[in-house]
Amino acid sequence: SFSVGLSTSVAVFLHEIPHELGDFAILLNAGYTPWTIVICNILTTISSFIGIFVALLLIYLNSSADPS
C-alpha cells in the first residue's frame, strides 16, 4: 500500500543520514580528503540507482515474456 511504501522510504532515508555521516567520519579519519569521500558516496549512490533500473527492467522483461 502507499502508506507502507511511504513509511518504509522515510525509515530508509532516516537510517541513511547517520550511516553516511559515519562513513564520512571513518574515511576522513583514514586520511581521505572530503572531496574524495563525497565523490565516492555519489558514485555508490549512482550505482545503486543503476541496480534499481536493471532490476525493474528484468522484472518488466520477465512479466512481458510470461504467456499467462
Secondary structure, DSSP 8 states (H G I E B T S, - for coil): -HHHHHHHHHHHHHHHHHHHHHHHHHHHHTT--HHHHHHHHHHHHHHHHHHHHHHHHHHHHHHHH---
